[in-house]
């Protein structure tokens, strides 16, 4: 084959000279490069547009999300079936008594001071009563005189009754003798009563303990004038005695808890002088009536105190578990909205706010009892803004369980 024939090529079905073939190939490569460049530019342009559209959409969604009010919510806490109430109580002895004198005189001696433990019938003090002693002596002398007169009247009566049988004396004389005897007998009985009276007064010179207990006060000393009050003066209070083996604690229960307060309930006593320790007592009786002044029910709680650990007159905090009358809920106080329409709370339902009117019960400081207006699964907004309205869309950023809020 000749050189001219070898240099000839077929391009597009046509046979071109070698120079034309080269130019045509270079042109194709140039257009291919331009096309690739256009494709790259178009790809970059489309990618940039899509990126900006996506960013704009995300920004719009984020802006809408940020525009929503962020709220924290809490679920209502179901109140316990038995509600513990803490009330002040006065610790008093089971038996307490002031000891007064029953006769007038001067204190000769006392035998027991404050804090002394005594037994029933133990001698506490002796009173000197010279006037009563003299009156007793006089009463005894009068009794002896009356008894002598009675014996003489008895002899005279018997003699006249014997003479009457022989008609030696008149019936009138017999009757006079009998009357004299009866009168002297009555005088003897009266003088005997006087002797018994003064004997009793003399026995009151010695003051005894009426029961086992502790002397908490001694209000007299040797030589003091003792007045029994028989002449209308002020009675002398010699001692105070208490029985501390069992204590009574009186508590005034508010009227709203009175229905749940029953005899037989247990109560725990907490005293400041015994931190971390409690003493158990039993509710033994109630007044069964509401005090119209304080609107409270007076109850008595008995506490055993065999070792005298608790002191009478102490102040105690009494913890009573009173059964709840109805199912209620507890909410933090910072969930409440005070509006002209009444007390309300904000509840989130399906991302929107619903303002619900509630009825409050007892206020426990950081928590408040809600009697009505709530459901167990409600999500209640904490620290609601004043601008909160029904239908407002909100975003929950924190949700608390019922036990998280104390």
Secondary structure, 3 states (H helix, E strand, C coil): CCHHHHHCEEECCEEECHHHHHHHHHHHHHHHHHHHHHHHHHHHHHHHHHHHHHHHHHHHHHHHHHHCEEEEEEECEECCCEEEEEEEEEEEEEEEEEEECCCCEEEEEECCCCCCEECCCCEEEEEECHHHHHHHHHHHHHHHHHHHHHHHHHHHHHHHHHHHHCCCCCHHHHHHHHHHHHHHHHHHHHHHHHHHHHHHHHHCCEEECCCCEEEEEECCCCCCEECCCCCCCCCCEEEEEEEEEEEEEEEEEEHHHHHHCCCCCEEEEECCCCCCCCEEEEEEEEEEEECCCCCEEEEEEEEECCCCCCCCCCEEEEEEEEECCCCCEEEEHHHEEEECCEEEEEEEECCEEEEEECEEEEECCCEEEEEECCCCCCEEEECCCCCCCCCCEEEEEEEECHHHCC
